Amino acid sequence: MIKQIAIIGATASGKSGASIKLAKKFDGYILSLDSLSIYKEIDIASAKPTIEEREGIKHFGIDEIYPNQPFSVNSFIDIYKKAYSEATKDNKALIIVGGSSFYLKMLIDGLSYLPKISNNTIKQTQEALKDLSKSYKMLYNIDSNYMKDIKSNDRYRIEKALNIYYQTNTTPTQYFRDNPPTPIIKNSIPIYEIQTQREILRERIRERTYQMIDNGLIDEVAYLEKKYLREPNPMKSIGVKEVIEYLDGNYSKDEMIEKIIINTSKLAKRQVTFNQSQFSDKTSLSLDEIKRIK
């Protein structure tokens, strides 16, 4: 069994640098938990470690796909399994690190796999989706517990619920009760959270934003927009969407920078709240203490 540890924390808290130090200390590989770093060509906006910083340490979860390619939770599971397999084969530790810690939560808790959907069910669901409001009300009437957290205009999740209901003839709640999730990470692993004072974190976010601008963020986004247009999900990410507004003439350069700082700070707050509520067994340490983990 290989050594696995997880490092979580808010954006700009210093996770990437700490993980590289730990990977060198433990002779390990790194698995990135970052929903933007997985994309090739989004280098500055994602604040992913540079090729030079990654030199000598195998990274997974970085530069996996192009911005217009689909990515799902199952895609990330496949990346984790590959990272774990290669680390095991090479007798390396695996450092799991990033701000998108819902991926870590999913690896620990596992997923309930959906039933195989027949063509008849697909047709039935697509027909029902022609009246989204009616489908939502029907699902709410038969399974209010499952539907109470789903918005009436959330086509993706309504479609998923309809597929389960039509395919299995059971409610989503009953289906997931009969098919409980299977953890992907089989054994418990230590989880360390980088604690950073709010004022210090906000200043780090501000400094990083200006550094991203100096490194060519505007040119990167202009290139991405020209190549992929605006429809792919990563084009709606923080650091990308604000630059697009600037390129459209809706923001001045100073307004664009301030918007990125504000939106990144809001993201950091959400990340801290999520980590506090979802990882009760985590150990919270300063950045320097994280680097000294044994």
N, C-alpha and C positions, 0 to 999 in steps of 0.2 A: 504494500500500500504506500503510495507516494505522499509526501507532505503537501498539504493544501492549506493556504490561508487566504482570507478575503480582506481587502482594504476598501472601505467605503467612506463617503464624505461628500460635502458640497462641492460644486464646480469651483475651480480655482483654489482649492484647499491644499494642493501640492501632492495629490495622489500619484500622478504619473511618475514624478521624480522619486518619490518614496518607493514605489513598486520596483523601479529600475535598480535602486540601491539594494533592496531586499532580494531581488532576483540574482544579483551578483553575489550577495552574501550566502544565499542558500543554494546557489548553482541551479537556478530555476528558469522556467518559461513563464510568460505573462499572458493572461487572458483578459482582454479589455472589456469592461462592462460599459460601453458608451454607444448610445444609439446613433451618433453621427460619425464617429471614427470608423465605423464599419465600411463607410463609403470611400471608394477611390476618388481622387481629385478634389475632395473636400478636406483640404489639409489645414488651412489657416482658420476657417470658421469653426472647425471641430476642436481646435487646439490640441490635436493629437501629437504625441511625441514625434520629433523629426526622425528621418532615417538615420542621421548621425547619432541621435540619442538612443535609438533602438539597436545600434550596431552591437553585434555579439550576443544579443539576447533574442531568442525566437519569440515573436508576438503573435497571438491569435486574436481575432475580433477587430483587427485593423486592416483597412484596404481589402475587404473581402469581396465586395460587389460594387457595381457602378450605381450612381444615384437613381437611374431609371429602372433598376431591377427590383423585384419584390423582395421584401424581407419580413419574416414573421418570428414569433416565439420559437416555433419548431426549427427555423433556420439557426437560431442561436443555440438551441439544444445540440444540433449537429456540430456546431463550432466547438462547444464545450467538450463533446465526446471526442472530437479529433484532438483537441488540446490535451485532454486527459490521457488518451491513448498514446500520443507521442511522448508525453512526459513520462509515462510509465515505461515505455519501450526504452527511452534514453536514460532512465533512472534520474529524472529531474524533479525538483519541486514545481508546484504550480501556484503562481501568485495571481489571484483573481481580484481585479481592481477596476473601479470606475464609479461614476456618479449615477448611472442608470441602474440603481440597485434593485429595481423590480425584477430584473433578469436574475439576480442572485436569489431573490425570494422565490422565484419560479423554480430555479434549480434545486433549492432546498425542499420546497413543498411539493414540487412535481406538478404534472398536468393530467387531467382526465382526457383521454383521447376520444375524439368525436367518432361517431359511427360512420361507416362507409355509406355514402349517399348515392342512391340509385338514380337513374335518369328520370324515372317517373316522379320521384320526390323532387328533383330539381325543377321539373316542369310545374309541379303543383306549387312549389314555393314561389317560383317566378310569377305565376298567375296571381297568387295571393299578394305579392309585393306591389301589384298594380294599384292596390288601395292600401297604402302603408298604415294609415290611421285605423282602418278596419282590422288589419292584421294585428296591430299593436293591442287594440281593445280585446280581441279574441284571446291573445296570449295572456294578457293581464287577467282576464276573467278566469282562465284555467290554472294560472300559475303566478299569482300576484307576488309571491315571495321572490321569484327569480326576476320578474319584470320591474319591480319597484325601483331598481337602480339603473334602468335603461330608459333613455329619453325616447319620446314618441317619434322623433325624426332620425333615430340612429338605425339607419337601414342595414348596416353591416351586422349588428348584434340581433336585430329582429330577424334577419335572414337566417342567421345561425340557429336561433331558437325555433324557427319554423322548420328548418331541416331536421332538427332533432325530433320535434313533435311528430312530423309527418312520417319520418323514417322508422321511428321506434314505437309510435303510438303511446308514448309516455311523455309526461311533462319534463322540461329541462331539469327541474329540481330533482325529480325522481331518477332521471337518467344519471345525473352526476352523483346521486346517493348510491346508486347501484354500481357505478364505475368510478370509485374514488381515485384521486391522483396518486401517481407513483413517483416518489422522489427521484430526481436525476442524480444528485450527489448522495451517495448511499450512507456515508458516515458523517457525523457532525464535524464541522471545521471551525476553527477560531475565526471570529469576525471582529475586526478592529475598525473603529470609526475615528477619523481625524477630526478633532475638536478645534475649531477656530473661532475666536471672538468675532462678533458680527461686524464691528468697525474695521477690524483687520481684514476680514474676508471681503468686505465691500471695497476697500482700498486695493486689494489684490485683483478684484474683478475690474476695477477702473484701470489699473496699470496694464493688465492683460489685454483689455480692449484697445487701448492706445497702441500696444505692441502689435496687435493683430492688424490694425490700420497701417502701421509703419511697414509691416511685413507684406502688404499687398492684398488685404482682404477685399477691397473694392474691385480690383482687377480679377480676383479669383471668382467673385460672385458674377461679375459681368460675363466671364468666360462660361461659367456653369449655366447661366440663363440662356446664353446664345446656343449652347450645345444641347441642353435638356429642357429648355423652356421653363415654365413655372409650375407644372402640374405635379411632378414627383414630390412625395412627402418631405424629403430633406430640404427642398427649396422653400419650405415654410418654417424652417428652423430659426432659432434665435441666432443673430449674426448674419443670416442670409436674407431674411424677410425685410429687415430694417435697411440693408444696403439696397435692395430692390426698390424700396420706397424712396430712397435717396436718388437712385438712378432715374426714377420716374419724375423727379422734381418735387415730390411731396414733402421731403425733409431737406433742411440744410445739412451740411456735413456735421456741424456741431450737434444739431438735433438728432441726427442718425446715431452718433456716438453715444449721446445721453440715453437714447432709447435702448441701445444694446446693453448699456450698463444697468439700466432699470430692469429690463426684462431678464437679464442674467441674474440679478440680485433676487428677483421674485422666484426664479427657478431654484436658486440655492436654498431659499427658505422652504420651498416645497420638498426639496430633497432631504433637508434636515428633519422636517416633520415626518416624512415617510420613514426614514431610518429609525426615528424614535419610536414610532408606532409598530413597526414590523420586525425589529430585531431586538427583542428583549434581552438576549444573552450576549449582546455585543460588548466589547470593551472599548471605552472612549479614551483616547490618548492624544497628546499634542503631536504635532508633526515630527518634532525631534524624538519623542518617545517611540513613535511608530518606526522610525528608521533604526531604532536600537532593539527591536523585537528579536528574541532569540528562538 
